[in-house]
Amino acid sequence: MVLVRQEIGDVLRDFRLQKGQTLRQVASRASVALGYLSEVECGQKEASSEILASLAEALEVPISQVMREVSDRLALAESVNIPDTVPDELVIDYNLRS
């Protein structure tokens, strides 16, 4: 069984490592405890949407990019094929609402 919190933690860790940042640096910028961030990255704790937004900001990555990566990884684990583009009807509907 794939755990969403594990995938979120893995994605956050991957972004942090890609940027060459330490747990301490990201935790400080996100105003979260170092131990808590470590537990989130290890999939031991579930982060609230506010914490996720704060961590994404600290990593200078849009939260949508974090969630997209999580979604892509979950789809891979579930062997689900998700198209890389948004269907035209959703784009049109979104533009009409804006």
Order of alpha helices (4+ residues) and beta strands (2+ residues): alpha-alpha-alpha-alpha-alpha-alpha
